[in-house]
Amino acid sequence: MSNPLKPYRIADDRKLDLATFDPTTKVLETRDDAALGAALKALQKEIGEYQNRLFAEGRRSLLLVLQGMDTSGKDGTTIATFEQTHPQGLTVKAFKAPTSDEAAHDFLWRVHAHAPARGMITVFNRSHYEAVIAERVLGLASVRECKRRYVQIVDFERMLVEHDTMIVKCFLHLSQAEQKGRLQSRIDDPKKHWKFNPNDLVERQRWAANMDAYTDAIRNTSTKFVPWWIVPSDSKPHRNLMVATLVRNALAKMDPQYPALDPKYRDLKVE
């Protein structure tokens, strides 16, 4: 049986064209909404069980990197993927514009401090890639500087992998039409007013520049040891199912185990 996820795995592809990926695609088809929900629930349970073992083992870690345009669903994906994960073993870090202190250091300085500790799962809601996407689009980093940063990012991720961190990188690929509807809902729905940021409308006008920046970043930082995954994200349920599947697959590959009891205590009877 062919793997439906395989075409969305980008490993060392210098000819990547994001335009060839349809954001409306439902990669993991299911019969109906009920089946879709059941499949996600099953994945959530598996992820929670694997996380318990990972935390107990305390030797390795998992980093999930989520990148995408505004409204692509970084928050929603995180909630859906880890709904049944014990919060003690999960951390989420959202990277916004660098503070003055962060900007005074190299671009990876603020990121490395939030890499997952052994036994932990960490989600980067935006990440070190902001330094080659947002900063490039805003003119804060030249194309030439970004080329240097791509090399540094690959080296950084290789170092994390060599220190027993599994990395899953997902680009949540959203269409302009779907983003338009989601932004409008933040204006029209009082329950979503808190999500509305006028700057999102400014960024929307830079769509082409952002797509160019994402394309170059993915082309230059996809490796066999840390590939990028293109996640069609117009359908929220299918987006969530795909990311949860990728996380479950990564944890299954790690296959963490509960530590065995010290033999000297095996026959101990608690009084």
C-alpha positions in Angstrom: 0.0 0.0 0.0 1.4 3.4 -1.0 2.0 6.0 1.7 -0.3 9.0 1.1 2.0 11.2 3.2 5.2 10.5 1.1 4.6 13.3 -1.5 4.4 15.9 1.2 7.8 15.0 2.7 10.4 17.4 1.4 14.0 16.2 1.9 16.8 18.1 0.2 14.6 19.4 -2.7 16.2 22.5 -4.2 13.5 22.7 -6.9 10.5 22.9 -4.6 7.6 24.9 -5.9 4.8 25.5 -3.3 2.4 26.3 -6.1 2.4 22.6 -7.0 0.8 21.8 -3.6 -3.0 22.3 -3.3 -3.9 23.7 0.1 -7.4 22.2 -0.3 -6.2 18.6 -0.6 -7.5 16.2 2.0 -4.4 14.0 2.3 -5.8 11.4 4.7 -9.3 10.8 3.4 -11.9 9.3 5.7 -15.4 8.2 5.0 -17.2 11.0 7.0 -16.9 13.5 9.7 -17.5 10.9 12.4 -14.7 8.7 11.1 -12.4 11.7 10.9 -13.1 12.6 14.5 -12.6 9.0 15.6 -9.3 8.7 13.8 -8.1 11.9 15.5 -9.2 10.7 18.9 -7.3 7.5 18.4 -4.1 9.4 17.5 -4.5 11.7 20.5 -4.6 8.7 22.8 -1.6 7.1 21.1 0.4 10.4 21.4 -0.5 10.7 25.1 0.6 7.1 25.8 3.9 7.6 23.9 4.5 10.9 25.8 4.1 9.1 29.1 6.8 6.6 28.1 9.0 9.4 26.7 8.8 11.3 29.9 9.4 8.3 32.1 12.4 7.2 29.9 13.9 10.7 30.3 16.6 10.2 27.6 15.2 11.7 24.4 12.8 14.5 23.3 10.6 15.6 20.5 10.3 19.0 18.9 7.3 20.0 16.7 7.9 23.1 14.5 4.8 24.8 13.1 5.2 27.5 10.6 2.5 29.1 8.4 0.8 32.3 7.4 -1.6 34.0 9.8 -4.8 31.9 10.4 -3.1 28.8 9.1 -3.9 27.1 12.4 -0.8 26.8 14.5 -2.7 27.1 17.8 -5.6 24.9 16.7 -3.2 22.2 15.5 -1.4 22.2 18.8 -4.6 21.8 20.7 -5.9 19.1 18.5 -2.7 17.1 18.4 -2.0 17.1 22.2 -5.5 17.0 23.6 -4.8 13.9 25.6 -1.2 14.6 26.4 -0.2 15.2 30.1 0.8 18.9 30.4 3.7 18.1 32.6 5.5 16.6 29.6 4.5 19.3 27.1 5.8 22.8 26.5 4.6 25.3 23.9 6.7 28.3 22.9 5.4 31.1 20.6 8.1 33.2 19.0 7.1 36.7 18.4 9.2 39.7 17.3 12.6 39.6 19.2 12.9 41.7 22.3 15.8 44.2 22.5 17.8 41.7 24.5 17.1 38.9 22.1 17.9 41.1 19.1 21.3 41.9 20.7 22.3 38.3 20.3 22.6 35.9 17.4 19.2 34.8 16.0 19.4 31.3 17.4 20.2 32.5 21.0 16.6 32.9 22.0 15.6 29.6 20.3 18.1 27.2 21.8 17.0 28.1 25.3 13.6 26.6 24.5 14.7 23.4 22.9 13.0 20.5 24.6 14.7 18.9 27.6 15.1 15.2 27.8 11.7 13.5 28.2 9.8 16.4 26.9 7.7 17.3 23.8 8.0 20.9 22.8 6.0 22.8 20.2 7.4 25.9 18.5 4.5 28.1 17.3 6.7 29.9 14.8 10.3 29.4 15.4 13.9 30.1 14.3 12.5 30.2 10.8 11.1 33.7 11.5 14.7 34.9 11.0 14.6 33.8 7.4 11.0 34.5 6.7 9.5 37.5 8.6 12.9 39.3 8.8 13.5 38.7 5.1 10.1 40.0 4.1 10.4 43.0 6.4 13.9 43.8 4.9 15.6 43.1 8.2 17.7 40.3 6.7 19.0 40.3 3.2 18.8 37.3 0.9 22.5 37.0 1.3 22.2 36.9 5.1 19.4 34.4 4.9 21.7 32.1 2.9 24.2 32.1 5.8 21.3 31.5 8.2 20.1 28.5 6.3 23.4 26.8 6.8 23.4 27.8 10.5 19.8 26.4 10.9 20.8 23.1 9.4 23.8 22.8 11.7 21.6 23.8 14.7 19.0 21.1 13.9 21.7 18.5 13.2 23.1 19.2 16.6 19.7 18.8 18.3 19.2 15.5 16.5 22.7 14.3 17.5 21.6 15.0 21.1 18.6 12.8 20.9 15.9 15.3 19.8 13.5 14.1 17.1 12.3 17.1 15.0 9.1 17.3 13.0 8.8 20.4 10.8 5.4 21.3 9.4 4.5 24.1 7.0 0.8 24.7 7.3 0.0 25.5 3.7 -3.1 27.8 3.5 -4.7 29.4 0.4 -5.4 33.1 0.1 -9.1 32.5 -0.3 -9.3 30.5 2.9 -7.2 33.1 4.8 -9.6 35.8 3.6 -12.6 33.9 5.1 -10.8 33.3 8.4 -9.7 36.9 8.8 -13.2 38.1 8.0 -14.6 35.8 10.7 -12.4 37.4 13.3 -14.0 40.7 12.4 -17.6 39.4 12.2 -17.7 37.0 15.2 -17.6 38.7 18.6 -16.1 35.6 20.1 -13.1 35.9 17.8 -12.5 39.7 18.1 -9.6 39.0 20.5 -7.8 37.1 17.7 -8.0 40.0 15.2 -4.7 41.9 14.6 -4.7 44.7 12.0 -1.2 43.8 11.2 -2.5 40.5 9.7 -4.1 42.5 6.9 -0.7 44.2 6.2 1.0 40.8 6.1 -1.7 39.6 3.7 -0.6 42.2 1.2 2.9 40.6 1.4 1.6 37.2 0.4 3.9 36.7 -2.6 7.0 37.8 -0.7 6.1 35.5 2.1 5.6 32.5 -0.3 9.0 33.3 -1.8 10.6 33.4 1.6 8.9 30.1 2.7 9.9 28.4 -0.6 13.6 29.4 -0.2 13.6 28.4 3.5 12.1 25.0 2.9 14.4 24.4 -0.1 17.5 25.2 1.8 16.7 23.6 5.2 15.0 20.3 4.2 17.4 17.5 5.0 17.1 13.7 5.2 17.6 13.9 8.9 15.1 16.7 9.4 12.7 17.0 6.4 9.9 19.5 6.0 6.3 18.4 5.6 3.9 20.4 3.5 0.5 20.2 5.3 -2.5 21.3 3.2 -4.4 23.4 5.7 -7.6 24.8 4.2 -9.5 21.9 5.9 -8.9 22.2 9.6 -9.9 18.6 10.5 -7.6 17.1 7.8 -4.8 19.4 8.8 -5.1 18.3 12.4 -5.2 14.6 11.4 -2.1 14.9 9.2 0.0 16.7 11.9 -1.2 14.3 14.6 -0.3 11.4 12.3 3.2 12.8 11.8 3.7 13.3 15.5 2.5 9.8 16.3 4.7 8.3 13.6 7.7 10.1 15.0 7.0 8.9 18.5 6.4 5.4 17.2 9.8 5.5 15.5 11.4 6.6 18.7 9.5 3.9 20.6 10.3 5.1 24.2 10.2 2.5 26.9 9.4 2.6 30.6 12.5 2.1 32.7 12.8 -1.3 34.4 12.7 -1.5 38.2 16.1 -1.9 39.9 16.4 -5.7 40.4 17.1 -5.3 44.1 13.6 -4.0 44.6 11.7 -6.5 42.5 10.8 -8.7 45.5 10.2 -5.8 47.9 6.9 -5.9 49.9 5.8 -2.6 51.1 4.7 -2.8 54.8 
